[in-house]
Amino acid sequence: MEITAQMVKELRESTGAGMMDCKKALSEAGGDMEKAVDILREKGLGQAAKKADRLASEGLVSVKVCEKCKKATITDINSETDFVARNPQFQTLTKDTTAHIQANDITSVEELNSSTLNGVKFEEYFKTQIATIGENLVVRRFETISADAKGIVNGYVHSNGRVGVLIGAACESEEVANKAAEFIRNLCMHAAAMKPSVISYNDLDKDFVEKEFIALKAELEKENEEFTRLGKPLHHIPEYASRIQLTDDVIAKATDAIKEELKSEGKPEKIWDKIIQGKIERFYADNTVLDQRLTLLGQFYVMDDKKTIEQVVAEKSKEFGGKIEIVKYVRFELGEGLEKKVDDFAAAVAAQIG
């Protein structure tokens, strides 16, 4: 397969790797873009393909949370230009659509189009809005999460309207749920900024973790080469990447190694327990880098970066008098998953005169 300059450019923009490295990777991958990304990452030559470089749409993400924090809805409604996204009429349209979806428990675009809003079929109402605003609009996706009496949901949409998050929690009692509402909103703000993909390491696939671990080590080793040249402190190269890999046997071996270390240092056994606890916590932190990047509970909390979200949830459970468990997480980023259009002027002209 011919490796075009456009393919090399696209791979370079999405991974940050050098031009020649991208060309070699594409050749090795037979032109397969995803495989080329993996090849670069396994050699420590490129980051994971950046989603931001593939986003093509404009529009708004909208969030509505009911008054009692028992139901929350998020929508992603696309426009052609950012100019229209700033249009007050379009902003009202997104809010009204989100409220309509929530009030009528709508679960699909088909169901939405056949529903009735203000006495008019939604599909017709939406077409009227398109005609008035003068640009094509699309209700791309939406989701609603609900909670029972012992649950709580909350949401947050960033001020630019490009990122929104919903989080739902199951609590030990209705009282705990009511106390947790503001905390859950703060977690939504954290997730909007820090972009976790899933709630917990339990949601990660083992094969995916193994593959990412190879790329992670290569990335850190490559950066260490540069740090060595610059005389900077080096990254610790982890033995593992996620708690999904830290089995009881792994922790037992790590504990035994710590005991041997303390013994060789001549530390009295009566103080071992506290030292071991601290060192095991450090072992977890050093060997869960993937969790810290991809999982909500594994990330360090932006409002207290000495603690993970998991630790903060445990603390809040004690403070509010009962267990809190994060059970639902939804994050929409405008245009996520849509490929950027490649503008080919010559092809466009040919199509018009063809």
C-alpha positions as MATLAB code, in Angstrom:
seq = 'MEITAQMVKELRESTGAGMMDCKKALSEAGGDMEKAVDILREKGLGQAAKKADRLASEGLVSVKVCEKCKKATITDINSETDFVARNPQFQTLTKDTTAHIQANDITSVEELNSSTLNGVKFEEYFKTQIATIGENLVVRRFETISADAKGIVNGYVHSNGRVGVLIGAACESEEVANKAAEFIRNLCMHAAAMKPSVISYNDLDKDFVEKEFIALKAELEKENEEFTRLGKPLHHIPEYASRIQLTDDVIAKATDAIKEELKSEGKPEKIWDKIIQGKIERFYADNTVLDQRLTLLGQFYVMDDKKTIEQVVAEKSKEFGGKIEIVKYVRFELGEGLEKKVDDFAAAVAAQIG';
ca = [
       0.000    0.000    0.000;
       1.259    3.478   -0.879;
       2.039    5.590    2.199;
       0.886    9.106    1.328;
       2.131   12.370    2.801;
      -1.370   12.977    4.174;
      -1.237    9.669    6.104;
       2.175   10.544    7.563;
       0.941   14.026    8.496;
      -2.177   12.639   10.200;
      -0.167   10.095   12.208;
       2.369   12.726   13.206;
      -0.340   15.151   14.364;
      -2.141   12.499   16.393;
       0.912   10.960   18.112;
       3.546   13.685   18.200;
       6.143   11.314   16.691;
       8.751   12.389   14.102;
       7.959   12.402   10.384;
      10.357    9.592    9.434;
       9.309    7.475   12.416;
       5.683    7.866   11.295;
       6.503    6.869    7.739;
       8.401    3.767    8.928;
       5.582    2.794   11.284;
       2.975    3.131    8.528;
       5.100    1.030    6.184;
       5.534   -1.629    8.870;
       1.781   -1.563    9.546;
       0.865   -1.804    5.874;
      -0.937    1.529    6.043;
      -3.086    0.577    9.040;
      -3.279    3.793   11.092;
      -4.231    2.163   14.421;
      -1.511   -0.473   14.096;
       1.018    2.261   13.253;
       0.056    4.117   16.447;
       0.679    0.903   18.447;
       4.072    0.371   16.763;
       5.181    3.916   17.636;
       4.000    3.612   21.228;
       5.702    0.238   21.754;
       8.946    1.897   20.691;
       8.303    4.845   22.999;
       8.145    7.174   19.991;
       4.575    8.448   20.245;
       1.780    9.201   22.658;
      -1.634    7.620   22.360;
      -3.466    9.214   19.446;
      -4.882   12.467   20.729;
      -8.668   12.622   20.490;
      -8.572   16.390   20.238;
      -6.875   16.116   16.859;
      -9.763   14.041   15.536;
     -12.622   16.218   16.720;
     -14.527   17.820   13.916;
     -17.881   19.021   15.252;
     -19.131   22.171   16.898;
     -22.200   22.607   19.056;
     -22.937   22.254   22.748;
     -22.971   19.651   25.467;
     -25.870   20.326   27.832;
     -26.585   18.937   31.322;
     -29.807   19.063   33.346;
     -30.069   17.763   36.918;
     -33.493   17.562   38.563;
     -34.087   19.568   41.743;
     -33.725   16.583   44.105;
     -30.650   15.157   42.317;
     -32.443   11.901   41.479;
     -32.280   12.251   37.691;
     -29.698   13.837   35.383;
     -29.533   14.108   31.594;
     -26.660   14.964   29.268;
     -26.955   15.744   25.542;
     -24.503   16.379   22.712;
     -26.113   18.508   19.993;
     -23.947   19.380   17.015;
     -23.856   22.432   14.762;
     -21.671   23.173   11.765;
     -19.880   26.193   13.231;
     -18.787   27.583   16.563;
     -20.588   30.802   15.609;
     -23.963   29.054   15.809;
     -22.951   27.360   19.076;
     -22.799   30.866   20.585;
     -26.242   31.753   19.217;
     -28.777   32.273   22.089;
     -31.493   30.510   20.059;
     -29.293   27.421   19.661;
     -28.412   27.524   23.369;
     -32.123   27.621   24.239;
     -32.756   24.749   21.815;
     -30.158   22.554   23.551;
     -31.581   23.302   27.023;
     -35.178   22.687   25.926;
     -34.225   19.435   24.183;
     -32.328   18.191   27.250;
     -35.256   19.027   29.540;
     -37.701   17.345   27.134;
     -35.608   14.154   27.000;
     -35.455   14.008   30.801;
     -39.131   14.791   31.423;
     -40.287   12.087   28.988;
     -37.664    9.403   29.771;
     -36.618    9.301   26.105;
     -33.870    6.771   25.377;
     -33.222    6.926   21.604;
     -33.073    9.450   18.769;
     -35.940    7.611   17.032;
     -38.079    7.947   20.156;
     -37.096   11.608   20.430;
     -38.076   12.402   16.839;
     -41.511   10.814   17.248;
     -42.201   12.542   20.594;
     -44.227   15.739   20.971;
     -42.884   19.061   22.224;
     -45.246   22.017   22.714;
     -47.915   20.240   20.685;
     -45.619   19.651   17.719;
     -43.812   16.476   16.667;
     -40.193   16.935   17.781;
     -38.819   16.102   14.334;
     -40.854   18.976   12.821;
     -39.949   21.332   15.675;
     -36.258   20.579   15.142;
     -36.495   21.149   11.373;
     -38.081   24.538   12.047;
     -35.165   25.414   14.332;
     -32.684   24.378   11.622;
     -34.472   26.594    9.094;
     -34.516   29.558   11.491;
     -30.914   29.201   12.661;
     -29.739   28.576    9.104;
     -27.336   25.704    9.748;
     -27.583   21.928    9.890;
     -28.019   20.657   13.453;
     -27.917   17.111   14.827;
     -28.941   15.600   18.155;
     -25.985   13.235   18.192;
     -26.343   11.425   21.530;
     -27.810   11.691   25.003;
     -28.091    9.746   28.223;
     -30.097    9.953   31.433;
     -29.140    8.387   34.763;
     -31.535    7.977   37.683;
     -31.299    7.112   41.370;
     -33.632    5.664   43.978;
     -34.174    7.132   47.456;
     -30.746    5.916   48.632;
     -28.974    7.123   45.518;
     -27.769   10.478   44.250;
     -26.905   11.839   40.801;
     -25.323   15.098   39.805;
     -23.743   16.707   36.791;
     -21.531   19.465   35.527;
     -21.016   21.162   32.180;
     -17.900   23.225   31.566;
     -18.451   26.928   30.907;
     -17.483   26.563   27.236;
     -20.204   23.943   26.712;
     -17.775   21.462   25.175;
     -17.507   18.984   28.058;
     -20.169   17.584   30.381;
     -20.208   14.854   33.043;
     -22.827   12.893   34.987;
     -22.007   10.740   38.029;
     -24.365    8.520   39.996;
     -23.732    7.055   43.460;
     -25.429    4.398   45.576;
     -25.462    5.290   49.284;
     -26.128    3.459   52.528;
     -29.101    5.666   53.366;
     -31.212    8.508   52.027;
     -29.570   10.829   54.558;
     -26.086   10.004   53.244;
     -27.313   10.492   49.665;
     -28.621   13.986   50.442;
     -25.339   14.958   52.129;
     -23.302   13.674   49.171;
     -24.944   15.786   46.422;
     -22.377   18.606   46.358;
     -19.467   16.171   46.657;
     -20.722   14.231   43.626;
     -20.910   17.500   41.660;
     -17.291   18.212   42.613;
     -16.340   14.778   41.276;
     -18.088   15.691   38.009;
     -15.933   18.825   37.798;
     -12.823   16.699   38.414;
     -13.810   14.252   35.657;
     -14.513   17.076   33.193;
     -10.930   18.278   33.624;
      -9.045   14.992   34.097;
     -10.826   12.831   31.482;
     -11.039    9.405   33.150;
     -12.387    6.745   30.788;
     -14.011    4.409   33.337;
     -14.893    4.302   37.033;
     -12.480    1.653   38.288;
      -9.593   -0.621   37.319;
     -12.189   -3.418   37.418;
     -13.634   -1.888   34.238;
     -10.349   -2.294   32.339;
      -9.780   -5.315   30.108;
      -6.716   -7.403   31.070;
      -5.428   -7.627   27.495;
      -5.814   -3.873   27.102;
      -3.843   -3.305   30.326;
      -1.001   -5.573   29.157;
      -0.820   -3.781   25.808;
      -0.878   -0.324   27.437;
       1.774   -1.411   29.952;
       4.236   -2.162   27.127;
       3.613    1.294   25.659;
       3.820    2.955   29.089;
       7.231    1.467   29.878;
       8.547    2.408   26.435;
       7.246    5.969   26.904;
       8.907    6.374   30.315;
      12.185    4.786   29.199;
      12.312    7.093   26.173;
      11.698   10.139   28.377;
      14.417    8.929   30.775;
      16.927    9.020   27.924;
      16.204   12.728   27.503;
      16.167   13.331   31.274;
      19.589   11.657   31.571;
      20.942   13.972   28.882;
      19.502   17.001   30.706;
      20.564   15.830   34.163;
      16.941   15.697   35.408;
      15.505   13.160   37.903;
      14.429    9.973   36.126;
      11.000    8.374   36.002;
      10.536    5.252   38.101;
       9.961    2.373   35.662;
       7.039    0.408   37.134;
       6.781   -3.371   37.345;
       3.024   -3.153   36.754;
       0.539   -0.612   35.411;
      -2.791   -1.333   37.100;
      -4.279   -2.811   40.244;
      -5.837   -5.457   38.006;
      -2.278   -6.888   37.815;
      -1.565   -6.595   41.564;
      -2.717  -10.022   42.716;
      -2.482  -11.246   46.321;
       0.686  -13.111   45.335;
       2.276   -9.931   43.914;
       1.482   -7.976   47.101;
       2.758  -10.823   49.296;
       6.067  -10.849   47.399;
       6.348   -7.065   47.643;
       5.685   -7.252   51.402;
       8.342   -9.956   51.848;
      10.848   -7.838   49.911;
      10.112   -4.854   52.184;
      10.600   -7.018   55.285;
      13.957   -8.228   53.985;
      14.949   -4.623   53.301;
      13.992   -3.558   56.853;
      15.824   -6.528   58.309;
      18.999   -5.703   56.393;
      18.729   -2.097   57.606;
      18.528   -3.300   61.195;
      15.129   -1.725   61.867;
      13.450   -3.147   65.024;
      10.509   -5.433   64.203;
       8.123   -3.596   66.529;
       8.036   -0.617   64.130;
       7.816   -2.672   60.928;
       4.014   -2.576   60.585;
       3.786    1.178   60.113;
       6.749    1.266   57.743;
       5.414   -1.659   55.698;
       2.002    0.004   55.360;
       3.563    3.185   53.989;
       5.856    1.317   51.590;
       2.979   -0.840   50.275;
       0.971    2.324   49.619;
       3.975    3.639   47.703;
       4.165    0.329   45.801;
       0.520    0.727   44.782;
       1.099    4.339   43.674;
       4.201    3.417   41.639;
       2.512    0.471   39.931;
      -0.925    1.878   39.062;
       0.035    4.629   36.616;
      -2.520    3.417   34.058;
      -5.291    3.580   36.685;
      -4.206    7.120   37.528;
      -4.548    8.077   33.874;
      -7.728    6.230   32.930;
      -9.876    5.488   35.993;
     -11.907    7.930   38.055;
     -11.234    6.193   41.388;
      -7.528    5.776   40.647;
      -6.868    9.425   39.844;
      -5.527   11.899   42.380;
      -8.276   14.341   43.321;
      -7.787   17.827   41.853;
      -9.031   19.397   45.109;
      -6.585   17.347   47.233;
      -3.830   15.872   45.073;
      -2.340   13.825   47.921;
      -5.352   11.480   47.840;
      -6.985    9.360   45.165;
     -10.698    9.702   44.442;
     -11.127    6.255   45.992;
      -9.563    7.485   49.240;
     -11.643   10.672   49.215;
     -14.871    8.690   48.659;
     -13.952    6.516   51.665;
     -13.321    9.642   53.766;
     -16.622   11.204   52.717;
     -18.413    7.942   53.561;
     -17.130    8.241   57.135;
     -17.911   11.960   57.299;
     -21.495   11.508   56.052;
     -22.159    8.422   58.195;
     -22.530    5.681   55.581;
     -21.047    4.060   52.495;
     -20.923    5.875   49.157;
     -20.252    3.872   45.983;
     -19.779    5.419   42.539;
     -21.912    3.282   40.216;
     -22.427    5.370   37.074;
     -20.184    7.699   35.079;
     -20.905    9.439   31.783;
     -18.615   11.971   30.115;
     -19.367   13.666   26.790;
     -16.799   15.786   24.988;
     -18.023   17.661   21.950;
     -17.240   15.816   18.735;
     -15.711   12.831   20.526;
     -15.161    9.962   18.118;
     -15.877   11.985   14.981;
     -13.087   12.000   12.455;
     -11.757   15.323   11.216;
     -12.602   16.008    7.590;
      -9.653   16.080    5.187;
     -10.072   19.067    2.938;
      -9.023   18.223   -0.606;
      -9.759   21.310   -2.712;
      -8.939   19.647   -6.028;
     -11.233   16.701   -5.274;
     -14.018   19.069   -4.189;
     -13.757   21.059   -7.440;
     -13.671   17.851   -9.500;
     -16.816   16.603   -7.746;
     -18.644   19.857   -8.471;
     -17.766   19.950  -12.192;
     -17.832   16.172  -12.685;
];
